[in-house]
């Protein structure tokens, strides 16, 4: 199900969305905005998880950070 709503956006963001559609990176402006909102939701969820982990386990150590960086670097290859 979808719900139609009206929103106001800065002109630059509207142009960005229209450009993405014109370049084939999005099916429509609505699809572009929906994808952006979904990504924001995932990030907010991740921040919440990381905050709870930090509260429970303490901040990551230097070794933890080094492992995470190495792992993410390996994913990019």
N, CA, C and O atoms as CSV, one atom per row, in Angstrom:
chain,resi,resn,atom,element,x,y,z
A,1,UNK,N,N,0.840,-1.178,0.000
A,1,UNK,CA,C,0.000,0.000,0.000
A,1,UNK,C,C,0.886,1.242,0.000
A,1,UNK,O,O,1.953,1.241,0.613
A,2,UNK,N,N,0.464,2.267,-0.662
A,2,UNK,CA,C,1.155,3.546,-0.630
A,2,UNK,C,C,0.177,4.628,-0.227
A,2,UNK,O,O,-1.031,4.501,-0.428
A,3,UNK,N,N,0.707,5.682,0.337
A,3,UNK,CA,C,-0.084,6.833,0.743
A,3,UNK,C,C,0.472,8.062,0.056
A,3,UNK,O,O,1.680,8.300,0.079
A,4,UNK,N,N,-0.389,8.830,-0.544
A,4,UNK,CA,C,0.043,10.054,-1.202
A,4,UNK,C,C,0.027,11.185,-0.176
A,4,UNK,O,O,-0.960,11.389,0.530
A,5,UNK,N,N,1.153,11.923,-0.108
A,5,UNK,CA,C,1.244,13.066,0.790
A,5,UNK,C,C,1.828,14.246,0.026
A,5,UNK,O,O,2.401,14.078,-1.051
A,6,UNK,N,N,1.682,15.414,0.578
A,6,UNK,CA,C,2.296,16.609,-0.004
A,6,UNK,C,C,3.390,17.076,0.948
A,6,UNK,O,O,3.169,17.187,2.154
A,7,UNK,N,N,4.571,17.348,0.399
A,7,UNK,CA,C,5.676,17.851,1.211
A,7,UNK,C,C,6.315,19.040,0.503
A,7,UNK,O,O,6.159,19.219,-0.704
A,8,UNK,N,N,7.018,19.826,1.254
A,8,UNK,CA,C,7.786,20.941,0.697
A,8,UNK,C,C,9.258,20.610,0.816
A,8,UNK,O,O,9.723,20.178,1.871
A,9,UNK,N,N,9.990,20.813,-0.269
A,9,UNK,CA,C,11.425,20.530,-0.291
A,9,UNK,C,C,12.164,21.731,-0.849
A,9,UNK,O,O,11.617,22.483,-1.655
A,10,UNK,N,N,13.412,21.916,-0.422
A,10,UNK,CA,C,14.230,22.964,-1.033
A,10,UNK,C,C,14.411,22.670,-2.528
A,10,UNK,O,O,14.502,21.514,-2.940
A,11,UNK,N,N,14.460,23.724,-3.316
A,11,UNK,CA,C,14.589,23.588,-4.771
A,11,UNK,C,C,15.765,22.699,-5.163
A,11,UNK,O,O,15.654,21.909,-6.100
A,12,UNK,N,N,16.877,22.816,-4.464
A,12,UNK,CA,C,18.067,22.038,-4.807
A,12,UNK,C,C,17.811,20.535,-4.651
A,12,UNK,O,O,18.308,19.740,-5.449
A,13,UNK,N,N,17.050,20.143,-3.643
A,13,UNK,CA,C,16.748,18.730,-3.454
A,13,UNK,C,C,15.784,18.215,-4.518
A,13,UNK,O,O,15.907,17.078,-4.973
A,14,UNK,N,N,14.834,19.042,-4.911
A,14,UNK,CA,C,13.917,18.654,-5.982
A,14,UNK,C,C,14.700,18.450,-7.269
A,14,UNK,O,O,14.475,17.474,-7.984
A,15,UNK,N,N,15.613,19.361,-7.568
A,15,UNK,CA,C,16.433,19.226,-8.777
A,15,UNK,C,C,17.299,17.974,-8.707
A,15,UNK,O,O,17.467,17.280,-9.709
A,16,UNK,N,N,17.838,17.686,-7.552
A,16,UNK,CA,C,18.646,16.476,-7.366
A,16,UNK,C,C,17.816,15.233,-7.677
A,16,UNK,O,O,18.287,14.330,-8.368
A,17,UNK,N,N,16.590,15.182,-7.174
A,17,UNK,CA,C,15.720,14.040,-7.419
A,17,UNK,C,C,15.354,13.941,-8.897
A,17,UNK,O,O,15.368,12.851,-9.467
A,18,UNK,N,N,15.032,15.056,-9.510
A,18,UNK,CA,C,14.687,15.051,-10.939
A,18,UNK,C,C,15.873,14.628,-11.795
A,18,UNK,O,O,15.706,13.919,-12.787
A,19,UNK,N,N,17.057,15.057,-11.416
A,19,UNK,CA,C,18.266,14.665,-12.147
A,19,UNK,C,C,18.487,13.152,-12.043
A,19,UNK,O,O,18.863,12.503,-13.020
A,20,UNK,N,N,18.249,12.600,-10.849
A,20,UNK,CA,C,18.392,11.150,-10.669
A,20,UNK,C,C,17.421,10.397,-11.572
A,20,UNK,O,O,17.775,9.358,-12.129
A,21,UNK,N,N,16.218,10.903,-11.721
A,21,UNK,CA,C,15.236,10.277,-12.611
A,21,UNK,C,C,15.697,10.398,-14.059
A,21,UNK,O,O,15.659,9.421,-14.807
A,22,UNK,N,N,16.129,11.586,-14.457
A,22,UNK,CA,C,16.567,11.814,-15.836
A,22,UNK,C,C,17.766,10.939,-16.198
A,22,UNK,O,O,17.904,10.511,-17.344
A,23,UNK,N,N,18.626,10.676,-15.224
A,23,UNK,CA,C,19.821,9.864,-15.461
A,23,UNK,C,C,19.557,8.369,-15.270
A,23,UNK,O,O,20.474,7.557,-15.396
A,24,UNK,N,N,18.318,8.007,-14.970
A,24,UNK,CA,C,17.968,6.600,-14.815
A,24,UNK,C,C,18.351,5.990,-13.482
A,24,UNK,O,O,18.332,4.768,-13.336
A,25,UNK,N,N,18.698,6.815,-12.509
A,25,UNK,CA,C,19.074,6.289,-11.193
A,25,UNK,C,C,17.882,6.125,-10.273
A,25,UNK,O,O,18.012,5.584,-9.175
A,26,UNK,N,N,16.721,6.586,-10.712
A,26,UNK,CA,C,15.475,6.420,-9.957
A,26,UNK,C,C,14.332,6.346,-10.961
A,26,UNK,O,O,14.379,6.961,-12.027
A,27,UNK,N,N,13.308,5.583,-10.603
A,27,UNK,CA,C,12.161,5.448,-11.495
A,27,UNK,C,C,11.286,6.698,-11.508
A,27,UNK,O,O,10.662,7.019,-12.519
A,28,UNK,N,N,11.248,7.394,-10.383
A,28,UNK,CA,C,10.416,8.589,-10.254
A,28,UNK,C,C,10.936,9.413,-9.085
A,28,UNK,O,O,11.749,8.942,-8.289
A,29,UNK,N,N,10.457,10.648,-8.992
A,29,UNK,CA,C,10.827,11.484,-7.842
A,29,UNK,C,C,10.313,10.831,-6.563
A,29,UNK,O,O,11.007,10.824,-5.547
A,30,UNK,N,N,9.110,10.288,-6.608
A,30,UNK,CA,C,8.564,9.609,-5.421
A,30,UNK,C,C,9.443,8.433,-5.010
A,30,UNK,O,O,9.700,8.237,-3.822
A,31,UNK,N,N,9.905,7.650,-5.981
A,31,UNK,CA,C,10.769,6.510,-5.670
A,31,UNK,C,C,12.083,6.988,-5.073
A,31,UNK,O,O,12.604,6.366,-4.148
A,32,UNK,N,N,12.623,8.080,-5.589
A,32,UNK,CA,C,13.869,8.634,-5.069
A,32,UNK,C,C,13.692,9.067,-3.613
A,32,UNK,O,O,14.529,8.760,-2.765
A,33,UNK,N,N,12.612,9.774,-3.329
A,33,UNK,CA,C,12.353,10.240,-1.959
A,33,UNK,C,C,12.105,9.050,-1.037
A,33,UNK,O,O,12.596,9.034,0.092
A,34,UNK,N,N,11.353,8.057,-1.499
A,34,UNK,CA,C,11.085,6.870,-0.677
A,34,UNK,C,C,12.381,6.144,-0.332
A,34,UNK,O,O,12.565,5.703,0.802
A,35,UNK,N,N,13.284,6.019,-1.316
A,35,UNK,CA,C,14.566,5.359,-1.060
A,35,UNK,C,C,15.388,6.148,-0.049
A,35,UNK,O,O,16.034,5.562,0.821
A,36,UNK,N,N,15.367,7.471,-0.159
A,36,UNK,CA,C,16.111,8.307,0.789
A,36,UNK,C,C,15.549,8.158,2.205
A,36,UNK,O,O,16.309,8.085,3.171
A,37,UNK,N,N,14.231,8.112,2.329
A,37,UNK,CA,C,13.624,7.936,3.648
A,37,UNK,C,C,13.930,6.559,4.223
A,37,UNK,O,O,14.179,6.425,5.421
A,38,UNK,N,N,13.912,5.545,3.379
A,38,UNK,CA,C,14.238,4.194,3.842
A,38,UNK,C,C,15.681,4.132,4.341
A,38,UNK,O,O,15.958,3.530,5.378
A,39,UNK,N,N,16.594,4.756,3.601
A,39,UNK,CA,C,18.003,4.782,4.015
A,39,UNK,C,C,18.158,5.506,5.350
A,39,UNK,O,O,18.913,5.062,6.215
A,40,UNK,N,N,17.458,6.599,5.516
A,40,UNK,CA,C,17.518,7.340,6.786
A,40,UNK,C,C,17.015,6.472,7.936
A,40,UNK,O,O,17.583,6.489,9.028
A,41,UNK,N,N,15.950,5.715,7.687
A,41,UNK,CA,C,15.427,4.811,8.715
A,41,UNK,C,C,16.437,3.753,9.103
A,41,UNK,O,O,16.589,3.441,10.284
A,42,UNK,N,N,17.139,3.189,8.107
A,42,UNK,CA,C,18.173,2.187,8.407
A,42,UNK,C,C,19.295,2.805,9.233
A,42,UNK,O,O,19.771,2.198,10.192
A,43,UNK,N,N,19.715,4.007,8.864
A,43,UNK,CA,C,20.791,4.670,9.621
A,43,UNK,C,C,20.362,4.962,11.047
A,43,UNK,O,O,21.125,4.743,11.988
A,44,UNK,N,N,19.128,5.462,11.209
A,44,UNK,CA,C,18.638,5.747,12.558
A,44,UNK,C,C,18.591,4.479,13.390
A,44,UNK,O,O,18.936,4.502,14.571
A,45,UNK,N,N,18.168,3.369,12.790
A,45,UNK,CA,C,18.127,2.091,13.504
A,45,UNK,C,C,19.529,1.652,13.907
A,45,UNK,O,O,19.737,1.177,15.023
A,46,UNK,N,N,20.485,1.810,13.003
A,46,UNK,CA,C,21.859,1.429,13.296
A,46,UNK,C,C,22.431,2.288,14.420
A,46,UNK,O,O,23.107,1.771,15.310
A,47,UNK,N,N,22.170,3.580,14.390
A,47,UNK,CA,C,22.648,4.467,15.455
A,47,UNK,C,C,22.066,4.031,16.793
A,47,UNK,O,O,22.762,4.040,17.808
A,48,UNK,N,N,20.792,3.651,16.797
A,48,UNK,CA,C,20.154,3.191,18.038
A,48,UNK,C,C,20.823,1.923,18.558
A,48,UNK,O,O,21.105,1.814,19.752
A,49,UNK,N,N,21.077,0.966,17.668
A,49,UNK,CA,C,21.740,-0.286,18.068
A,49,UNK,C,C,23.130,-0.002,18.621
A,49,UNK,O,O,23.507,-0.522,19.671
A,50,UNK,N,N,23.891,0.829,17.908
A,50,UNK,CA,C,25.253,1.137,18.354
A,50,UNK,C,C,25.256,1.884,19.684
A,50,UNK,O,O,26.135,1.665,20.517
A,51,UNK,N,N,24.286,2.755,19.883
A,51,UNK,CA,C,24.192,3.475,21.156
A,51,UNK,C,C,23.905,2.517,22.306
A,51,UNK,O,O,24.499,2.633,23.378
A,52,UNK,N,N,22.989,1.567,22.082
A,52,UNK,CA,C,22.685,0.589,23.133
A,52,UNK,C,C,23.884,-0.305,23.411
A,52,UNK,O,O,24.162,-0.634,24.564
A,53,UNK,N,N,24.598,-0.703,22.352
A,53,UNK,CA,C,25.792,-1.537,22.545
A,53,UNK,C,C,26.846,-0.785,23.345
A,53,UNK,O,O,27.467,-1.346,24.249
A,54,UNK,N,N,27.044,0.475,23.012
A,54,UNK,CA,C,28.046,1.276,23.714
A,54,UNK,C,C,27.666,1.445,25.182
A,54,UNK,O,O,28.529,1.390,26.058
A,55,UNK,N,N,26.384,1.649,25.451
A,55,UNK,CA,C,25.931,1.809,26.833
A,55,UNK,C,C,26.126,0.516,27.623
A,55,UNK,O,O,26.472,0.543,28.804
A,56,UNK,N,N,25.902,-0.611,26.958
A,56,UNK,CA,C,26.007,-1.897,27.640
A,56,UNK,C,C,27.448,-2.385,27.754
A,56,UNK,O,O,27.844,-2.918,28.791
A,57,UNK,N,N,28.235,-2.203,26.687
A,57,UNK,CA,C,29.575,-2.788,26.630
A,57,UNK,C,C,30.711,-1.779,26.743
A,57,UNK,O,O,31.874,-2.161,26.872
A,58,UNK,N,N,30.381,-0.507,26.697
A,58,UNK,CA,C,31.410,0.527,26.689
A,58,UNK,C,C,31.801,0.864,25.258
A,58,UNK,O,O,31.410,0.170,24.319
A,59,UNK,N,N,32.564,1.917,25.100
A,59,UNK,CA,C,32.959,2.322,23.749
A,59,UNK,C,C,33.894,1.295,23.123
A,59,UNK,O,O,34.557,0.544,23.837
A,60,UNK,N,N,33.953,1.257,21.785
A,60,UNK,CA,C,34.851,0.305,21.125
A,60,UNK,C,C,36.314,0.630,21.425
A,60,UNK,O,O,36.694,1.793,21.565
A,61,UNK,N,N,37.119,-0.421,21.518
A,61,UNK,CA,C,38.556,-0.237,21.734
A,61,UNK,C,C,39.226,0.102,20.408
A,61,UNK,O,O,38.602,0.023,19.350
A,62,UNK,N,N,40.491,0.477,20.472
A,62,UNK,CA,C,41.245,0.738,19.240
A,62,UNK,C,C,41.315,-0.514,18.374
A,62,UNK,O,O,41.254,-0.424,17.148
A,63,UNK,N,N,41.442,-1.692,19.007
A,63,UNK,CA,C,41.457,-2.951,18.259
A,63,UNK,C,C,40.117,-3.197,17.558
A,63,UNK,O,O,40.082,-3.674,16.424
A,64,UNK,N,N,39.011,-2.865,18.247
A,64,UNK,CA,C,37.688,-3.018,17.640
A,64,UNK,C,C,37.561,-2.147,16.394
A,64,UNK,O,O,37.072,-2.593,15.356
A,65,UNK,N,N,38.005,-0.914,16.512
A,65,UNK,CA,C,37.924,0.027,15.385
A,65,UNK,C,C,38.806,-0.450,14.233
A,65,UNK,O,O,38.394,-0.400,13.074
A,66,UNK,N,N,40.005,-0.907,14.542
A,66,UNK,CA,C,40.913,-1.397,13.498
A,66,UNK,C,C,40.294,-2.586,12.770
A,66,UNK,O,O,40.385,-2.681,11.546
A,67,UNK,N,N,39.660,-3.503,13.523
A,67,UNK,CA,C,39.008,-4.654,12.906
A,67,UNK,C,C,37.876,-4.197,11.989
A,67,UNK,O,O,37.745,-4.698,10.872
A,68,UNK,N,N,37.061,-3.255,12.448
A,68,UNK,CA,C,35.934,-2.773,11.652
A,68,UNK,C,C,36.412,-2.107,10.363
A,68,UNK,O,O,35.841,-2.332,9.296
A,69,UNK,N,N,37.449,-1.296,10.461
A,69,UNK,CA,C,37.992,-0.625,9.274
A,69,UNK,C,C,38.522,-1.659,8.281
A,69,UNK,O,O,38.254,-1.562,7.083
A,70,UNK,N,N,39.265,-2.639,8.769
A,70,UNK,CA,C,39.817,-3.672,7.892
A,70,UNK,C,C,38.701,-4.478,7.233
A,70,UNK,O,O,38.783,-4.813,6.051
A,71,UNK,N,N,37.676,-4.782,7.990
A,71,UNK,CA,C,36.562,-5.552,7.449
A,71,UNK,C,C,35.820,-4.767,6.375
A,71,UNK,O,O,35.498,-5.314,5.320
A,72,UNK,N,N,35.548,-3.505,6.630
A,72,UNK,CA,C,34.856,-2.666,5.643
A,72,UNK,C,C,35.718,-2.446,4.397
A,72,UNK,O,O,35.205,-2.422,3.278
A,73,UNK,N,N,37.023,-2.285,4.596
A,73,UNK,CA,C,37.926,-2.152,3.454
A,73,UNK,C,C,37.890,-3.401,2.585
A,73,UNK,O,O,37.900,-3.312,1.358
A,74,UNK,N,N,37.846,-4.567,3.228
A,74,UNK,CA,C,37.811,-5.830,2.474
A,74,UNK,C,C,36.526,-5.954,1.671
A,74,UNK,O,O,36.532,-6.547,0.592
A,75,UNK,N,N,35.440,-5.414,2.168
A,75,UNK,CA,C,34.161,-5.468,1.451
A,75,UNK,C,C,34.192,-4.606,0.193
A,75,UNK,O,O,33.495,-4.900,-0.778
A,76,UNK,N,N,34.990,-3.551,0.205
A,76,UNK,CA,C,35.081,-2.644,-0.943
A,76,UNK,C,C,35.890,-3.226,-2.092
A,76,UNK,O,O,35.837,-2.711,-3.208
A,77,UNK,N,N,36.624,-4.274,-1.838
A,77,UNK,CA,C,37.499,-4.828,-2.877
A,77,UNK,C,C,36.805,-5.849,-3.724
A,77,UNK,O,O,37.410,-6.406,-4.641
